[in-house]
């Protein structure tokens, strides 16, 4: 009788040990899977964040390049304008010597130029009708 009781007790103990080992293995597998999932999520978010930051840095660099190019172009245009202003001779001395005759002739020629142009337009419109 004692032998049977000890056999039953030892089998129960062995079954309990096997069950606990199996549950520990299952729990550890779940923990490992959860840790792997967390690591994958962290890696994915880090890569997304770095990609977004790289795009932002590229956009900022492009904006800075565009701004510097426009500033350089504006400076070059201003320099050319100053060079043109410096190179061109000042017109006031010739115009001041013959101010009244040239202005009267130019006004008469401009008025004579305007009238024929208008008559040509009027004649062309009347030809269309």
C-alpha positions as CSV (number, residue, x, y, z in Angstrom):
1,X,0.0,0.0,0.0
2,X,2.8,2.4,0.8
3,X,4.5,1.7,-2.5
4,X,1.3,2.5,-4.4
5,X,0.8,5.7,-2.5
6,X,4.4,6.8,-3.2
7,X,4.1,5.9,-6.8
8,X,0.9,8.0,-7.1
9,X,2.5,10.9,-5.2
10,X,5.6,10.8,-7.4
11,X,3.6,10.6,-10.6
12,X,1.5,13.6,-9.4
13,X,4.7,15.5,-8.6
14,X,6.2,14.6,-12.0
15,X,3.0,15.7,-13.8
16,X,3.0,19.0,-11.8
17,X,6.6,19.5,-12.7
18,X,6.0,18.8,-16.4
19,X,2.9,21.1,-16.4
20,X,4.9,23.9,-14.8
21,X,7.8,23.5,-17.2
22,X,5.3,23.6,-20.2
23,X,3.6,26.7,-18.8
24,X,7.0,28.4,-18.2
25,X,8.0,27.6,-21.8
26,X,4.7,28.9,-23.2
27,X,4.9,32.0,-21.1
28,X,8.5,32.6,-22.1
29,X,7.6,32.1,-25.8
30,X,4.8,34.7,-25.4
31,X,7.2,37.1,-23.7
32,X,9.8,36.7,-26.4
33,X,7.2,37.2,-29.1
34,X,5.9,40.4,-27.3
35,X,9.5,41.7,-26.9
36,X,10.2,41.0,-30.6
37,X,7.0,42.8,-31.6
38,X,8.0,45.8,-29.4
39,X,11.5,45.9,-30.9
40,X,10.1,45.7,-34.5
41,X,7.6,48.6,-33.7
42,X,10.4,50.7,-32.2
43,X,12.7,50.0,-35.2
44,X,9.8,50.9,-37.6
45,X,9.0,54.2,-35.8
46,X,12.7,55.1,-35.6
47,X,13.1,54.5,-39.4
48,X,9.9,56.5,-40.1
49,X,11.1,59.4,-37.9
50,X,14.6,59.4,-39.5
51,X,13.1,59.3,-43.0
52,X,10.7,62.2,-42.2
53,X,13.6,64.1,-40.6
54,X,15.8,63.5,-43.7
55,X,13.0,64.8,-45.9
56,X,12.6,67.9,-43.7
57,X,16.3,68.5,-43.8
58,X,16.4,68.2,-47.6
59,X,13.5,70.6,-47.9
60,X,15.2,73.1,-45.6
61,X,18.4,72.8,-47.6
62,X,16.5,73.3,-50.9
63,X,14.7,76.4,-49.5
64,X,18.1,77.8,-48.3
65,X,19.7,77.2,-51.7
66,X,16.7,78.9,-53.5
67,X,16.9,81.9,-51.1
68,X,20.6,82.3,-51.6
69,X,20.3,82.0,-55.4
70,X,17.6,84.6,-55.5
71,X,19.7,86.9,-53.2
72,X,22.7,86.4,-55.5
73,X,20.6,87.1,-58.6
74,X,19.2,90.3,-57.0
75,X,22.7,91.5,-56.0
76,X,24.0,90.8,-59.6
77,X,21.0,92.7,-61.0
78,X,21.6,95.6,-58.7
79,X,25.3,95.6,-59.6
80,X,24.5,95.6,-63.3
81,X,22.1,98.5,-62.8
82,X,24.7,100.5,-61.0
83,X,27.3,99.6,-63.7
84,X,24.8,100.7,-66.5
85,X,24.1,103.9,-64.6
86,X,27.8,104.6,-64.1
87,X,28.7,103.7,-67.8
88,X,26.0,105.7,-69.5
89,X,26.9,109.4,-70.0
90,X,24.6,111.8,-68.2
91,X,22.0,113.2,-70.6
92,X,21.3,116.6,-68.9
93,X,24.1,118.7,-70.6
94,X,23.0,118.0,-74.3
95,X,19.3,118.4,-73.5
96,X,19.8,121.6,-71.6
97,X,21.7,123.2,-74.5
98,X,18.8,122.6,-77.0
99,X,15.9,122.1,-74.7
100,X,13.3,124.3,-76.3
101,X,13.8,123.5,-80.0
102,X,14.0,119.8,-79.6
103,X,10.9,119.7,-77.4
104,X,8.9,121.7,-79.8
105,X,9.9,119.6,-82.7
106,X,9.4,116.4,-80.9
107,X,5.9,117.5,-79.8
108,X,5.0,118.5,-83.3
109,X,6.3,115.3,-84.8
110,X,4.6,113.2,-82.1
111,X,1.3,114.8,-82.7
112,X,1.7,114.4,-86.5
113,X,2.6,110.7,-85.8
114,X,-0.4,110.1,-83.7
115,X,-3.0,111.6,-86.1
116,X,-2.1,109.4,-89.2
117,X,-2.1,106.3,-87.0
118,X,-5.6,107.1,-85.8
119,X,-6.8,107.8,-89.4
120,X,-5.3,104.5,-90.5
121,X,-7.1,102.7,-87.7
122,X,-10.4,104.4,-88.6
123,X,-10.0,103.6,-92.3
124,X,-9.3,100.0,-91.5
125,X,-12.4,99.7,-89.3
126,X,-14.6,101.3,-91.9
127,X,-13.2,98.8,-94.5
128,X,-14.2,95.9,-92.3
129,X,-17.8,97.2,-92.1
